[in-house]
Each structure stands twice: as structure tokens, then as C-alpha cells.
Amino acid sequence: MKRVTIGLPIIPLLLAASLCFAVDPHDIVKKGDDVVNAPKDAHILTTMTLIDKNGNRNERTSEMYQIGTSKRLVRFLTPADQKGIGFLTLPDDVMYLYLPAFHKVRQIASHVKNQNFAGTDLTYEDLSEFELSKAHQVEVVEETKDEWVIRLYPNDGTDKDYTHLHIHYRKDNYYPQKVEYYDTSGSVWKTIERKNIEKIGGYWIARELEVKNLKKNHATISTMDKVEFDVGLGDDIFTKRYLMRTR
């Protein structure tokens, strides 16, 4: 049997390699969750642009209400054929969709939560995901001067439309500025990138969100028009009755 000896000059390199990832990835993801969900509540108005593979653009406006990490309501305001379409997510993975044409609220089954919301590149799960640290196993993939790249694997027994994620967290504030979705072949098939990140009212937020489906060559860009934090939203907003309400 041959004995392999590691020379002394190599040992410092191995130590350096181990030390470069001497961070707790779960702590990074948890802090990222905390930064994104820091406001007590929020009301946000956005302009959403859908871009197809031919470069055609379809513009919509929408509003979002959110309380903490448990409740969110998203609704289209324009154009006329999209007005009133809304989505409501509540604790314990309860989700509702309202389509004005049918005048009915229907609950979204867990096995279809990976479907896209109203033709956008955002799934119902994207809109309802609050705390990634609770639903994934994590590890550090890369560390640079400005960011950590963390790989997230779904917990056993969860149904996801990806095998794993790579999330780029800024080192200065833990904000998750880019998410890469991987399929079973190991290829990135969707990305979510947060741009124009700034501090508003004491909270970090991205003024632009760009979602790209690389398989369909389709993109959704959301630009923030107005944001209000800690306005004292009531639980009455996060109901099926309010979901059916039109402005």
C-alpha cells in the first residue's frame, strides 16, 4: 500500500480554503429573510411589464398588501381585461385566487402552487414565499468580497419546481439580490434579480424586480411606483371578501 504524504507548503492552502467558508450559511439565509420581511406591513404599487420571446410587451399595474411574514394580497389594477385578478396567501400555506370573470374565489391546491400567476413569470409559490430558511437545507457555494452565494435544497417531502437554488446575498446588508433556479439537468432555467436596491423608511427594498424564464424566453419586470411601510394594515384586508373588491 502506498502512503500519500501531503507536503507542508500545501497545508496552509487547505486551511485557507476551509477558512474562506467559515460562515454559517443558515444564519446568512435567516438574516436575508429578516431584511426582506423587516417592515411590519407594506402597501406597494407597481408597473409590471411582460416581455415575450418576440420582444412584445404587455404592461399591467398592480398593488400588493403585506403583513409580516404570514399574509400577502396581490391584485391587478389595469388593464381592463386584467383588473381585479388577485391572489391571497395566508398562514399554513393557504392560497386563494380570484378571477373576476367567474365572480368566484377558489383555493389553490398545493400541487399547483408551482404554476404561473396570471401569465407572469412569478408562480403562486414565488408570491407566497416568505422565509426560505425554514424550507431549505443550505450550504455556501462561493464567497467574494461583496457577496455570498448560498445553495438551498428543498426540505424532504416538499414539492418544488426546482432541484436547488443559488441565492446571491450582499455582504453589507444580507439582501438577496439574485436567485437562480436549477432543474434536474443542473441547468439554470429561471432567475429572479432584485435591482436598484435602496433604503426607504429604514428598510432595504428593491425598486425593480426582473424575473426571467430561460426555457420560455419570457420575462416579467416589476418597477415600484409607490411604497408605504408600517401604515397599520388591518386583518380585514387579507380576506376572501376583500380579495373580490375592486378599486
CORTA-V562124 format. One record per residue. N is the residue number from 1. SS is DSSP state (A for helix, B for strand, O for the rest). PSI is psi in whole degrees, -180 to 180 (none if undefined). Layout:
BEGIN
n: {N;N}
ss: {SS;SS}
psi: {PSI;PSI}
END
This chain:
BEGIN
n: {1;2;3;4;5;6;7;8;9;10;11;12;13;14;15;16;17;18;19;20;21;22;23;24;25;26;27;28;29;30;31;32;33;34;35;36;37;38;39;40;41;42;43;44;45;46;47;48;49;50;51;52;53;54;55;56;57;58;59;60;61;62;63;64;65;66;67;68;69;70;71;72;73;74;75;76;77;78;79;80;81;82;83;84;85;86;87;88;89;90;91;92;93;94;95;96;97;98;99;100;101;102;103;104;105;106;107;108;109;110;111;112;113;114;115;116;117;118;119;120;121;122;123;124;125;126;127;128;129;130;131;132;133;134;135;136;137;138;139;140;141;142;143;144;145;146;147;148;149;150;151;152;153;154;155;156;157;158;159;160;161;162;163;164;165;166;167;168;169;170;171;172;173;174;175;176;177;178;179;180;181;182;183;184;185;186;187;188;189;190;191;192;193;194;195;196;197;198;199;200;201;202;203;204;205;206;207;208;209;210;211;212;213;214;215;216;217;218;219;220;221;222;223;224;225;226;227;228;229;230;231;232;233;234;235;236;237;238;239;240;241;242;243;244;245;246;247}
ss: {O;O;O;O;O;O;O;A;A;A;A;A;A;A;A;A;A;A;A;O;O;O;O;O;A;A;A;A;A;A;A;A;A;A;A;A;O;O;O;O;B;B;B;B;B;B;B;B;B;B;B;O;O;O;O;O;B;B;B;B;B;B;B;B;B;B;B;O;O;O;B;B;B;B;B;B;B;B;O;O;O;O;O;O;O;B;B;B;B;B;O;O;O;B;B;B;B;B;B;A;A;A;O;B;B;B;B;O;O;A;A;A;O;O;O;B;O;O;O;O;O;O;B;A;A;A;A;A;O;O;O;A;A;A;O;B;B;B;B;B;B;B;B;O;O;O;B;B;B;B;B;B;B;B;O;O;O;O;O;O;O;O;O;B;B;B;B;B;B;B;O;O;O;O;O;B;B;B;B;B;B;B;O;O;O;O;O;B;B;B;B;B;B;B;B;B;B;B;B;B;O;O;B;B;B;B;B;B;B;B;B;B;B;O;O;O;O;B;B;B;B;B;B;B;B;B;B;B;B;O;O;O;O;O;A;A;A;O;O;A;A;A;A;O;O;O;O}
psi: {131;140;129;126;130;122;153;-38;-24;-28;-46;-34;-41;-40;-41;-39;-39;-35;-26;-22;27;55;158;107;-34;-37;-39;-46;-40;-44;-34;-43;-45;-39;-46;-36;19;-41;146;-41;168;147;120;133;135;157;125;127;122;130;120;-178;-18;2;4;140;138;118;139;159;150;166;152;134;141;140;121;-134;25;-20;135;139;128;135;140;140;-36;160;-175;-38;-9;-12;130;-17;126;161;135;129;137;172;160;31;34;126;142;147;136;124;109;-33;-27;-6;42;139;130;143;140;121;150;-29;-7;11;-12;2;156;148;114;43;0;179;8;130;168;-36;-39;-41;-19;-6;121;-48;93;-31;-22;-14;6;155;144;156;155;131;-42;150;128;-175;-31;-15;162;142;118;133;131;125;134;143;152;140;0;143;107;159;18;155;-36;167;152;123;131;114;129;141;-26;-26;4;15;130;102;-16;139;132;126;127;143;-175;-19;-3;14;148;123;-16;145;147;121;128;126;166;53;127;170;124;122;30;0;142;135;151;128;-14;138;124;120;127;128;105;-25;-40;-6;52;147;153;123;122;124;129;128;-34;142;139;131;150;52;0;44;143;161;-18;-21;-32;60;161;-34;-45;-32;-33;-8;142;147;none}
END
